[in-house]
Amino acid sequence: MKLTDDLLKKFNEQITLEFESSMAYRQLAIEADAQDLVGMASWLRHQADEEIVHANKFIDHVLDRGNHAEIGAIGAPMVERGLTPLAIFEASLENEVKVSNAIRDLYRETEAAGDLDSRPLLNWFVDEQIEEESTVNEIIGRVRLIGNDGAGLLRLDAELGSRSVGTTEAD
C-alpha cells in the first residue's frame, strides 16, 4: 500500500532529519577530536553512522511501499566550537530528543491516517530512541561525576572508544 502524499512528505522529512542528525554527530566528533578525546570522537562518529542506518531504514520503507524517497536540504550543523565534554553530550542528548519527538509525531500521523503498515518500523524506532536517550543520559551522568578529574575523563574516553564499529547499511 502506497503512502498518502501527506505521509510521504512526513517520511521524507524524517529521512532528512536523520541525515541532519548524522551531520550534527560528525561535528560533535570533531569537537571531541580537537580536544584529543579520540574515544569520545569515535563514539560520536559511530552515532553519526547509526543515524545514516536510520535514514536508510526510512528510505527502504518508503521505497518498499512504492513511493519515491527524497532527501531535503541539509544545513550545516549548529555546533559551537570548544564545547566541553559535558556540553558535547548535552548537545548529543538534545539532538536525540529532537529525533525522538519527530518519530513520535510521525507515529501519530501514521496512526491518524490508519497506516498500519508503518507501525512495525515506527515501533522499532520508538524503542531505539528510548535506548539512545538513556545511553546519552548515562554518559552525561558519568561526565558530571568525573567533573574536572582528568584521569576519570581519560578512562571514560577509552571506554567509549572501545565501542565496536558497524555498517551504515540498514538491516
BELURFEN-V779243 format. One record per residue. RES is the residue in one small letter. OMEGA is omega in whole degrees, -180 to 180 (NA if undefined). Layout:
BEGIN
RES | OMEGA
RES | OMEGA
END
This chain:
BEGIN
m | 179
k | 174
l | 172
t | 178
d | 180
d | 179
l | 177
l | 178
k | -180
k | 178
f | 178
n | 175
e | 179
q | 177
i | 180
t | 180
l | 178
e | 177
f | 176
e | 179
s | 177
s | -180
m | 177
a | 177
y | 178
r | -180
q | 176
l | 176
a | 178
i | 180
e | 178
a | 179
d | -180
a | 179
q | -179
d | 175
l | -171
v | 177
g | 177
m | 178
a | 179
s | 179
w | -179
l | 176
r | 177
h | 176
q | 179
a | 178
d | 180
e | 178
e | 176
i | 175
v | 180
h | 177
a | -180
n | 177
k | 178
f | 178
i | 180
d | 180
h | -180
v | -180
l | 179
d | -179
r | 177
g | 179
n | -180
h | 179
a | 178
e | 175
i | 178
g | 180
a | 180
i | 179
g | 177
a | 179
p | -179
m | -179
v | 179
e | 174
r | 173
g | 178
l | 173
t | 175
p | 178
l | -179
a | 177
i | -177
f | 172
e | 176
a | 177
s | 179
l | 178
e | 178
n | -179
e | 179
v | 178
k | 179
v | 179
s | 180
n | 179
a | 179
i | 177
r | 177
d | 178
l | 178
y | -180
r | 179
e | -180
t | 178
e | 180
a | -180
a | -179
g | -178
d | -179
l | -176
d | 179
s | -174
r | -179
p | 179
l | -176
l | 173
n | 178
w | -178
f | 177
v | 177
d | -180
e | -177
q | 175
i | 179
e | -179
e | -180
e | 179
s | -180
t | -178
v | 176
n | 178
e | 179
i | 179
i | 179
g | -180
r | 178
v | 177
r | 178
l | -179
i | -179
g | -178
n | -180
d | -178
g | -180
a | 178
g | 179
l | 179
l | 177
r | 177
l | 178
d | 180
a | -180
e | -180
l | 179
g | -178
s | 180
r | -179
s | -177
v | 179
g | -180
t | 178
t | 178
e | 178
a | 178
d | NA
END
